[in-house]
Amino acid sequence: MTDSAFESLADSLLTSLEEGLGDHADTERQGGVLTIEGEAGTWIVNKHAPTRQIWLSSPKSGARHFAFKAESGLWQDTRGDGDLLTILSAELDVPLTWQPA
């Protein structure tokens, strides 16, 4: 994946998360970092360009890294433990969707 392809996918994901969580949690986006304030604490979702990953810091599941898998169209946990949208949806109790551009 090229740098520009990663940037486009990651920005699209962050925008989708921010919009999807709008009525359910307080969100703030500054560049490539999305902060989500929920009942259980603060989640941070940020793009990490050097590794072409999305990193998650969660008060429920800790720190996790996700890489985009073109075959599935999902941001998969690099340790093979699920995908970002499924994990965030469950932790925040909000249905989240995203389609790669």
N, CA, C and O atoms as a printed pandas DataFrame, in Angstrom:
     atom_number atom_name residue_name chain_id  residue_number  x_coord  y_coord  z_coord
0              1         N          MET        A               1    0.848   -1.174    0.000
1              2        CA          MET        A               1    0.000    0.000    0.000
2              3         C          MET        A               1    0.894    1.239    0.000
3              4         O          MET        A               1    1.878    1.309    0.737
4              5         N          THR        A               2    0.546    2.187   -0.816
5              6        CA          THR        A               2    1.309    3.426   -0.884
6              7         C          THR        A               2    0.977    4.318    0.311
7              8         O          THR        A               2   -0.033    4.123    0.988
8              9         N          ASP        A               3    1.837    5.289    0.552
9             10        CA          ASP        A               3    1.577    6.245    1.632
10            11         C          ASP        A               3    0.269    6.991    1.401
11            12         O          ASP        A               3   -0.515    7.176    2.331
12            13         N          SER        A               4    0.032    7.417    0.171
13            14        CA          SER        A               4   -1.189    8.183   -0.119
14            15         C          SER        A               4   -2.433    7.305    0.021
15            16         O          SER        A               4   -3.473    7.788    0.468
16            17         N          ALA        A               5   -2.346    6.034   -0.348
17            18        CA          ALA        A               5   -3.485    5.120   -0.183
18            19         C          ALA        A               5   -3.786    4.927    1.298
19            20         O          ALA        A               5   -4.950    4.936    1.700
20            21         N          PHE        A               6   -2.738    4.752    2.121
21            22        CA          PHE        A               6   -2.941    4.624    3.561
22            23         C          PHE        A               6   -3.598    5.876    4.127
23            24         O          PHE        A               6   -4.574    5.784    4.871
24            25         N          GLU        A               7   -3.067    7.043    3.777
25            26        CA          GLU        A               7   -3.612    8.299    4.291
26            27         C          GLU        A               7   -5.095    8.441    3.931
27            28         O          GLU        A               7   -5.902    8.853    4.763
28            29         N          SER        A               8   -5.440    8.104    2.713
29            30        CA          SER        A               8   -6.829    8.200    2.264
30            31         C          SER        A               8   -7.735    7.245    3.041
31            32         O          SER        A               8   -8.800    7.647    3.510
32            33         N          LEU        A               9   -7.321    5.983    3.182
33            34        CA          LEU        A               9   -8.112    5.002    3.929
34            35         C          LEU        A               9   -8.235    5.388    5.394
35            36         O          LEU        A               9   -9.321    5.315    5.969
36            37         N          ALA        A              10   -7.131    5.796    5.998
37            38        CA          ALA        A              10   -7.146    6.152    7.415
38            39         C          ALA        A              10   -8.006    7.386    7.680
39            40         O          ALA        A              10   -8.767    7.415    8.647
40            41         N          ASP        A              11   -7.889    8.402    6.830
41            42        CA          ASP        A              11   -8.719    9.604    7.003
42            43         C          ASP        A              11  -10.196    9.276    6.828
43            44         O          ASP        A              11  -11.040    9.781    7.567
44            45         N          SER        A              12  -10.504    8.439    5.859
45            46        CA          SER        A              12  -11.890    8.017    5.639
46            47         C          SER        A              12  -12.429    7.285    6.866
47            48         O          SER        A              12  -13.566    7.514    7.279
48            49         N          LEU        A              13  -11.618    6.411    7.442
49            50        CA          LEU        A              13  -12.027    5.674    8.643
50            51         C          LEU        A              13  -12.282    6.626    9.799
51            52         O          LEU        A              13  -13.328    6.542   10.443
52            53         N          LEU        A              14  -11.347    7.533   10.077
53            54        CA          LEU        A              14  -11.508    8.461   11.199
54            55         C          LEU        A              14  -12.741    9.343   11.025
55            56         O          LEU        A              14  -13.461    9.602   11.989
56            57         N          THR        A              15  -12.982    9.800    9.810
57            58        CA          THR        A              15  -14.174   10.605    9.540
58            59         C          THR        A              15  -15.438    9.801    9.796
59            60         O          THR        A              15  -16.381   10.295   10.415
60            61         N          SER        A              16  -15.458    8.571    9.325
61            62        CA          SER        A              16  -16.619    7.702    9.516
62            63         C          SER        A              16  -16.869    7.425   10.999
63            64         O          SER        A              16  -18.014    7.449   11.449
64            65         N          LEU        A              17  -15.811    7.166   11.754
65            66        CA          LEU        A              17  -15.964    6.938   13.189
66            67         C          LEU        A              17  -16.502    8.176   13.885
67            68         O          LEU        A              17  -17.412    8.087   14.709
68            69         N          GLU        A              18  -15.943    9.320   13.555
69            70        CA          GLU        A              18  -16.383   10.580   14.176
70            71         C          GLU        A              18  -17.870   10.823   13.894
71            72         O          GLU        A              18  -18.624   11.183   14.799
72            73         N          GLU        A              19  -18.282   10.629   12.660
73            74        CA          GLU        A              19  -19.685   10.830   12.289
74            75         C          GLU        A              19  -20.585    9.774   12.932
75            76         O          GLU        A              19  -21.674   10.099   13.406
76            77         N          GLY        A              20  -20.146    8.520   12.952
77            78        CA          GLY        A              20  -20.949    7.435   13.513
78            79         C          GLY        A              20  -21.140    7.536   15.007
79            80         O          GLY        A              20  -22.144    7.066   15.542
80            81         N          LEU        A              21  -20.191    8.142   15.683
81            82        CA          LEU        A              21  -20.274    8.268   17.138
82            83         C          LEU        A              21  -20.887    9.584   17.582
83            84         O          LEU        A              21  -21.117    9.786   18.774
84            85         N          GLY        A              22  -21.154   10.475   16.652
85            86        CA          GLY        A              22  -21.623   11.823   16.962
86            87         C          GLY        A              22  -22.724   11.942   17.984
87            88         O          GLY        A              22  -22.651   12.807   18.857
88            89         N          ASP        A              23  -23.752   11.102   17.912
89            90        CA          ASP        A              23  -24.881   11.195   18.839
90            91         C          ASP        A              23  -24.704   10.321   20.081
91            92         O          ASP        A              23  -25.543   10.351   20.982
92            93         N          HIS        A              24  -23.619    9.543   20.137
93            94        CA          HIS        A              24  -23.462    8.550   21.202
94            95         C          HIS        A              24  -22.314    8.837   22.164
95            96         O          HIS        A              24  -22.304    8.332   23.287
96            97         N          ALA        A              25  -21.359    9.635   21.735
97            98        CA          ALA        A              25  -20.187    9.919   22.569
98            99         C          ALA        A              25  -19.609   11.267   22.151
99           100         O          ALA        A              25  -19.846   11.747   21.042
100          101         N          ASP        A              26  -18.855   11.858   23.050
101          102        CA          ASP        A              26  -18.154   13.096   22.718
102          103         C          ASP        A              26  -16.889   12.735   21.952
103          104         O          ASP        A              26  -16.083   11.926   22.410
104          105         N          THR        A              27  -16.723   13.339   20.789
105          106        CA          THR        A              27  -15.537   13.067   19.985
106          107         C          THR        A              27  -14.831   14.377   19.648
107          108         O          THR        A              27  -15.449   15.436   19.544
108          109         N          GLU        A              28  -13.528   14.265   19.484
109          110        CA          GLU        A              28  -12.729   15.408   19.041
110          111         C          GLU        A              28  -11.633   14.868   18.136
111          112         O          GLU        A              28  -10.922   13.925   18.482
112          113         N          ARG        A              29  -11.518   15.482   16.984
113          114        CA          ARG        A              29  -10.486   15.055   16.044
114          115         C          ARG        A              29   -9.502   16.176   15.808
115          116         O          ARG        A              29   -9.876   17.310   15.510
116          117         N          GLN        A              30   -8.246   15.835   15.946
117          118        CA          GLN        A              30   -7.161   16.773   15.653
118          119         C          GLN        A              30   -6.205   16.046   14.721
119          120         O          GLN        A              30   -5.425   15.194   15.146
120          121         N          GLY        A              31   -6.279   16.393   13.460
121          122        CA          GLY        A              31   -5.435   15.740   12.465
122          123         C          GLY        A              31   -5.732   14.258   12.379
123          124         O          GLY        A              31   -6.858   13.859   12.084
124          125         N          GLY        A              32   -4.728   13.446   12.634
125          126        CA          GLY        A              32   -4.873   12.005   12.539
126          127         C          GLY        A              32   -5.206   11.325   13.846
127          128         O          GLY        A              32   -5.003   10.119   13.986
128          129         N          VAL        A              33   -5.720   12.088   14.819
129          130        CA          VAL        A              33   -6.046   11.530   16.129
130          131         C          VAL        A              33   -7.507   11.826   16.466
131          132         O          VAL        A              33   -7.946   12.976   16.440
132          133         N          LEU        A              34   -8.249   10.763   16.785
133          134        CA          LEU        A              34   -9.643   10.891   17.203
134          135         C          LEU        A              34   -9.742   10.494   18.668
135          136         O          LEU        A              34   -9.379    9.378   19.039
136          137         N          THR        A              35  -10.233   11.405   19.499
137          138        CA          THR        A              35  -10.440   11.142   20.916
138          139         C          THR        A              35  -11.927   10.944   21.148
139          140         O          THR        A              35  -12.751   11.749   20.713
140          141         N          ILE        A              36  -12.259    9.857   21.841
141          142        CA          ILE        A              36  -13.654    9.503   22.112
142          143         C          ILE        A              36  -13.838    9.415   23.620
143          144         O          ILE        A              36  -13.172    8.631   24.296
144          145         N          GLU        A              37  -14.748   10.228   24.135
145          146        CA          GLU        A              37  -15.061   10.194   25.565
146          147         C          GLU        A              37  -16.347    9.389   25.745
147          148         O          GLU        A              37  -17.413    9.790   25.279
148          149         N          GLY        A              38  -16.232    8.253   26.425
149          150        CA          GLY        A              38  -17.384    7.401   26.669
150          151         C          GLY        A              38  -17.600    7.203   28.151
151          152         O          GLY        A              38  -16.857    7.742   28.971
152          153         N          GLU        A              39  -18.621    6.427   28.498
153          154        CA          GLU        A              39  -18.940    6.207   29.907
154          155         C          GLU        A              39  -17.814    5.500   30.658
155          156         O          GLU        A              39  -17.621    5.732   31.851
156          157         N          ALA        A              40  -17.074    4.642   29.963
157          158        CA          ALA        A              40  -16.013    3.864   30.614
158          159         C          ALA        A              40  -14.659    4.560   30.583
159          160         O          ALA        A              40  -13.693    4.047   31.147
160          161         N          GLY        A              41  -14.570    5.713   29.938
161          162        CA          GLY        A              41  -13.295    6.409   29.871
162          163         C          GLY        A              41  -13.029    7.013   28.506
163          164         O          GLY        A              41  -13.953    7.406   27.794
164          165         N          THR        A              42  -11.750    7.083   28.148
165          166        CA          THR        A              42  -11.332    7.731   26.911
166          167         C          THR        A              42  -10.655    6.733   25.972
167          168         O          THR        A              42   -9.744    6.005   26.365
168          169         N          TRP        A              43  -11.119    6.719   24.736
169          170        CA          TRP        A              43  -10.522    5.929   23.670
170          171         C          TRP        A              43   -9.760    6.890   22.762
171          172         O          TRP        A              43  -10.226    7.998   22.494
172          173         N          ILE        A              44   -8.606    6.473   22.299
173          174        CA          ILE        A              44   -7.831    7.242   21.325
174          175         C          ILE        A              44   -7.630    6.347   20.104
175          176         O          ILE        A              44   -7.134    5.226   20.222
176          177         N          VAL        A              45   -8.019    6.850   18.930
177          178        CA          VAL        A              45   -7.806    6.147   17.673
178          179         C          VAL        A              45   -6.930    7.062   16.824
179          180         O          VAL        A              45   -7.308    8.195   16.530
180          181         N          ASN        A              46   -5.765    6.568   16.436
181          182        CA          ASN        A              46   -4.900    7.424   15.625
182          183         C          ASN        A              46   -4.232    6.633   14.509
183          184         O          ASN        A              46   -4.014    5.425   14.603
184          185         N          LYS        A              47   -3.921    7.367   13.453
185          186        CA          LYS        A              47   -3.208    6.733   12.348
186          187         C          LYS        A              47   -1.721    6.817   12.622
187          188         O          LYS        A              47   -1.216    7.832   13.102
188          189         N          HIS        A              48   -1.032    5.739   12.312
189          190        CA          HIS        A              48    0.413    5.665   12.506
190          191         C          HIS        A              48    1.035    5.391   11.144
191          192         O          HIS        A              48    1.182    4.242   10.728
192          193         N          ALA        A              49    1.394    6.467   10.462
193          194        CA          ALA        A              49    1.863    6.386    9.075
194          195         C          ALA        A              49    3.109    5.526    8.876
195          196         O          ALA        A              49    3.174    4.795    7.888
196          197         N          PRO        A              50    4.110    5.576    9.775
197          198        CA          PRO        A              50    5.311    4.777    9.521
198          199         C          PRO        A              50    5.033    3.274    9.368
199          200         O          PRO        A              50    5.706    2.590    8.597
200          201         N          THR        A              51    4.036    2.767   10.108
201          202        CA          THR        A              51    3.706    1.337   10.024
202          203         C          THR        A              51    2.457    1.080    9.189
203          204         O          THR        A              51    2.069   -0.068    8.974
204          205         N          ARG        A              52    1.828    2.164    8.718
205          206        CA          ARG        A              52    0.566    2.085    7.975
206          207         C          ARG        A              52   -0.486    1.312    8.773
207          208         O          ARG        A              52   -1.153    0.411    8.264
208          209         N          GLN        A              53   -0.605    1.699   10.026
209          210        CA          GLN        A              53   -1.557    1.072   10.933
210          211         C          GLN        A              53   -2.436    2.119   11.605
211          212         O          GLN        A              53   -2.121    3.309   11.636
212          213         N          ILE        A              54   -3.548    1.630   12.141
213          214        CA          ILE        A              54   -4.396    2.418   13.028
214          215         C          ILE        A              54   -4.137    1.885   14.424
215          216         O          ILE        A              54   -4.199    0.679   14.661
216          217         N          TRP        A              55   -3.847    2.789   15.345
217          218        CA          TRP        A              55   -3.576    2.382   16.718
218          219         C          TRP        A              55   -4.754    2.789   17.589
219          220         O          TRP        A              55   -5.331    3.863   17.420
220          221         N          LEU        A              56   -5.100    1.912   18.523
221          222        CA          LEU        A              56   -6.204    2.143   19.452
222          223         C          LEU        A              56   -5.687    2.063   20.874
223          224         O          LEU        A              56   -4.966    1.133   21.235
224          225         N          SER        A              57   -6.061    3.040   21.673
225          226        CA          SER        A              57   -5.849    2.986   23.111
226          227         C          SER        A              57   -7.240    2.960   23.730
227          228         O          SER        A              57   -8.026    3.891   23.553
228          229         N          SER        A              58   -7.536    1.887   24.458
229          230        CA          SER        A              58   -8.885    1.681   24.981
230          231         C          SER        A              58   -8.852    1.436   26.488
231          232         O          SER        A              58   -7.987    0.713   26.982
232          233         N          PRO        A              59   -9.808    2.048   27.233
233          234        CA          PRO        A              59   -9.873    1.768   28.671
234          235         C          PRO        A              59  -10.375    0.350   28.944
235          236         O          PRO        A              59  -10.262   -0.136   30.070
236          237         N          LYS        A              60  -10.920   -0.311   27.940
237          238        CA          LYS        A              60  -11.443   -1.671   28.131
238          239         C          LYS        A              60  -10.485   -2.755   27.634
239          240         O          LYS        A              60  -10.320   -3.781   28.294
240          241         N          SER        A              61   -9.861   -2.541   26.492
241          242        CA          SER        A              61   -9.023   -3.604   25.917
242          243         C          SER        A              61   -7.547   -3.242   25.805
243          244         O          SER        A              61   -6.755   -4.048   25.319
244          245         N          GLY        A              62   -7.166   -2.056   26.242
245          246        CA          GLY        A              62   -5.767   -1.654   26.214
246          247         C          GLY        A              62   -5.319   -1.160   24.850
247          248         O          GLY        A              62   -6.120   -0.668   24.056
248          249         N          ALA        A              63   -4.029   -1.297   24.594
249          250        CA          ALA        A              63   -3.431   -0.814   23.349
250          251         C          ALA        A              63   -3.470   -1.918   22.296
251          252         O          ALA        A              63   -3.144   -3.073   22.570
252          253         N          ARG        A              64   -3.880   -1.534   21.083
253          254        CA          ARG        A              64   -3.958   -2.487   19.985
254          255         C          ARG        A              64   -3.564   -1.793   18.690
255          256         O          ARG        A              64   -3.700   -0.576   18.558
256          257         N          HIS        A              65   -3.074   -2.578   17.736
257          258        CA          HIS        A              65   -2.681   -2.068   16.427
258          259         C          HIS        A              65   -3.466   -2.811   15.358
259          260         O          HIS        A              65   -3.701   -4.014   15.468
260          261         N          PHE        A              66   -3.873   -2.071   14.307
261          262        CA          PHE        A              66   -4.700   -2.642   13.251
262          263         C          PHE        A              66   -4.110   -2.296   11.891
263          264         O          PHE        A              66   -3.720   -1.156   11.640
264          265         N          ALA        A              67   -4.052   -3.294   11.019
265          266        CA          ALA        A              67   -3.559   -3.110    9.658
266          267         C          ALA        A              67   -4.714   -3.391    8.700
267          268         O          ALA        A              67   -5.527   -4.285    8.934
268          269         N          PHE        A              68   -4.776   -2.619    7.624
269          270        CA          PHE        A              68   -5.845   -2.803    6.654
270          271         C          PHE        A              68   -5.589   -4.043    5.808
271          272         O          PHE        A              68   -4.496   -4.225    5.271
272          273         N          LYS        A              69   -6.600   -4.889    5.696
273          274        CA          LYS        A              69   -6.530   -6.097    4.868
274          275         C          LYS        A              69   -7.475   -5.908    3.688
275          276         O          LYS        A              69   -8.695   -5.915    3.854
276          277         N          ALA        A              70   -6.912   -5.742    2.509
277          278        CA          ALA        A              70   -7.708   -5.474    1.306
278          279         C          ALA        A              70   -8.677   -6.616    1.005
279          280         O          ALA        A              70   -9.776   -6.379    0.505
280          281         N          GLU        A              71   -8.275   -7.861    1.309
281          282        CA          GLU        A              71   -9.136   -9.007    1.019
282          283         C          GLU        A              71  -10.481   -8.917    1.739
283          284         O          GLU        A              71  -11.523   -9.241    1.168
284          285         N          SER        A              72  -10.448   -8.478    2.985
285          286        CA          SER        A              72  -11.674   -8.398    3.785
286          287         C          SER        A              72  -12.238   -6.988    3.843
287          288         O          SER        A              72  -13.414   -6.809    4.161
288          289         N          GLY        A              73  -11.412   -5.969    3.538
289          290        CA          GLY        A              73  -11.844   -4.588    3.660
290          291         C          GLY        A              73  -11.937   -4.129    5.109
291          292         O          GLY        A              73  -12.639   -3.166    5.416
292          293         N          LEU        A              74  -11.218   -4.830    6.014
293          294        CA          LEU        A              74  -11.281   -4.538    7.444
294          295         C          LEU        A              74   -9.913   -4.137    7.981
295          296         O          LEU        A              74   -8.872   -4.513    7.443
296          297         N          TRP        A              75   -9.951   -3.369    9.051
297          298        CA          TRP        A              75   -8.738   -3.057    9.802
298          299         C          TRP        A              75   -8.596   -4.154   10.849
299          300         O          TRP        A              75   -9.252   -4.116   11.890
300          301         N          GLN        A              76   -7.737   -5.135   10.569
301          302        CA          GLN        A              76   -7.573   -6.318   11.410
302          303         C          GLN        A              76   -6.512   -6.095   12.485
303          304         O          GLN        A              76   -5.484   -5.464   12.239
304          305         N          ASP        A              77   -6.778   -6.620   13.676
305          306        CA          ASP        A              77   -5.811   -6.587   14.765
306          307         C          ASP        A              77   -4.556   -7.320   14.302
307          308         O          ASP        A              77   -4.650   -8.418   13.755
308          309         N          THR        A              78   -3.392   -6.729   14.513
309          310        CA          THR        A              78   -2.152   -7.341   14.047
310          311         C          THR        A              78   -1.815   -8.604   14.824
311          312         O          THR        A              78   -0.940   -9.367   14.415
312          313         N          ARG        A              79   -2.493   -8.832   15.926
313          314        CA          ARG        A              79   -2.293  -10.065   16.699
314          315         C          ARG        A              79   -3.387  -11.086   16.394
315          316         O          ARG        A              79   -3.492  -12.118   17.057
316          317         N          GLY        A              80   -4.211  -10.777   15.365
317          318        CA          GLY        A              80   -5.238  -11.724   14.945
318          319         C          GLY        A              80   -6.447  -11.803   15.844
319          320         O          GLY        A              80   -7.140  -12.820   15.862
320          321         N          ASP        A              81   -6.711  -10.755   16.587
321          322        CA          ASP        A              81   -7.783  -10.790   17.580
322          323         C          ASP        A              81   -8.933   -9.850   17.223
323          324         O          ASP        A              81   -9.298   -8.994   18.028
324          325         N          GLY        A              82   -9.511   -9.995   16.027
325          326        CA          GLY        A              82  -10.672   -9.203   15.642
326          327         C          GLY        A              82  -10.322   -8.016   14.764
327          328         O          GLY        A              82   -9.182   -7.840   14.334
328          329         N          ASP        A              83  -11.351   -7.203   14.511
329          330        CA          ASP        A              83  -11.165   -6.015   13.689
330          331         C          ASP        A              83  -11.615   -4.783   14.463
331          332         O          ASP        A              83  -12.396   -4.874   15.410
332          333         N          LEU        A              84  -11.112   -3.645   14.044
333          334        CA          LEU        A              84  -11.316   -2.392   14.767
334          335         C          LEU        A              84  -12.789   -2.042   14.958
335          336         O          LEU        A              84  -13.205   -1.717   16.070
336          337         N          LEU        A              85  -13.579   -2.103   13.892
337          338        CA          LEU        A              85  -14.977   -1.683   14.010
338          339         C          LEU        A              85  -15.772   -2.585   14.935
339          340         O          LEU        A              85  -16.603   -2.098   15.703
340          341         N          THR        A              86  -15.536   -3.894   14.880
341          342        CA          THR        A              86  -16.240   -4.820   15.763
342          343         C          THR        A              86  -15.877   -4.553   17.216
343          344         O          THR        A              86  -16.744   -4.549   18.091
344          345         N          ILE        A              87  -14.606   -4.332   17.466
345          346        CA          ILE        A              87  -14.144   -4.074   18.832
346          347         C          ILE        A              87  -14.705   -2.759   19.364
347          348         O          ILE        A              87  -15.242   -2.719   20.470
348          349         N          LEU        A              88  -14.585   -1.686   18.588
349          350        CA          LEU        A              88  -15.125   -0.394   19.040
350          351         C          LEU        A              88  -16.639   -0.434   19.201
351          352         O          LEU        A              88  -17.174    0.123   20.160
352          353         N          SER        A              89  -17.326   -1.079   18.284
353          354        CA          SER        A              89  -18.786   -1.186   18.384
354          355         C          SER        A              89  -19.187   -1.857   19.688
355          356         O          SER        A              89  -20.095   -1.391   20.377
356          357         N          ALA        A              90  -18.509   -2.954   20.030
357          358        CA          ALA        A              90  -18.826   -3.678   21.262
358          359         C          ALA        A              90  -18.477   -2.863   22.502
359          360         O          ALA        A              90  -19.261   -2.803   23.449
360          361         N          GLU        A              91  -17.307   -2.238   22.498
361          362        CA          GLU        A              91  -16.872   -1.491   23.678
362          363         C          GLU        A              91  -17.709   -0.242   23.926
363          364         O          GLU        A              91  -17.963    0.119   25.075
364          365         N          LEU        A              92  -18.138    0.416   22.856
365          366        CA          LEU        A              92  -18.916    1.655   22.999
366          367         C          LEU        A              92  -20.415    1.416   22.900
367          368         O          LEU        A              92  -21.209    2.336   23.098
368          369         N          ASP        A              93  -20.802    0.180   22.593
369          370        CA          ASP        A              93  -22.214   -0.202   22.430
370          371         C          ASP        A              93  -22.917    0.679   21.402
371          372         O          ASP        A              93  -24.021    1.176   21.623
372          373         N          VAL        A              94  -22.227    0.854   20.259
373          374        CA          VAL        A              94  -22.726    1.679   19.158
374          375         C          VAL        A              94  -22.416    0.929   17.851
375          376         O          VAL        A              94  -21.272    0.536   17.624
376          377         N          PRO        A              95  -23.423    0.730   16.995
377          378        CA          PRO        A              95  -23.115    0.078   15.705
378          379         C          PRO        A              95  -22.308    1.017   14.816
379          380         O          PRO        A              95  -22.726    2.143   14.547
380          381         N          LEU        A              96  -21.155    0.548   14.367
381          382        CA          LEU        A              96  -20.279    1.361   13.528
382          383         C          LEU        A              96  -20.046    0.659   12.199
383          384         O          LEU        A              96  -19.857   -0.556   12.151
384          385         N          THR        A              97  -20.062    1.433   11.124
385          386        CA          THR        A              97  -19.786    0.882    9.807
386          387         C          THR        A              97  -18.800    1.780    9.083
387          388         O          THR        A              97  -18.648    2.959    9.400
388          389         N          TRP        A              98  -18.139    1.191    8.107
389          390        CA          TRP        A              98  -17.193    1.927    7.266
390          391         C          TRP        A              98  -16.952    1.111    6.008
391          392         O          TRP        A              98  -16.837   -0.114    6.066
392          393         N          GLN        A              99  -16.877    1.781    4.888
393          394        CA          GLN        A              99  -16.549    1.143    3.621
394          395         C          GLN        A              99  -15.311    1.815    3.054
395          396         O          GLN        A              99  -15.261    3.040    2.941
396          397         N          PRO        A             100  -14.297    1.006    2.693
397          398        CA          PRO        A             100  -13.113    1.621    2.085
398          399         C          PRO        A             100  -13.457    2.357    0.799
399          400         O          PRO        A             100  -14.281    1.900    0.007
400          401         N          ALA        A             101  -12.817    3.498    0.604
401          402        CA          ALA        A             101  -13.087    4.311   -0.578
402          403         C          ALA        A             101  -12.425    3.722   -1.795
403          404         O          ALA        A             101  -12.542    4.274   -2.889
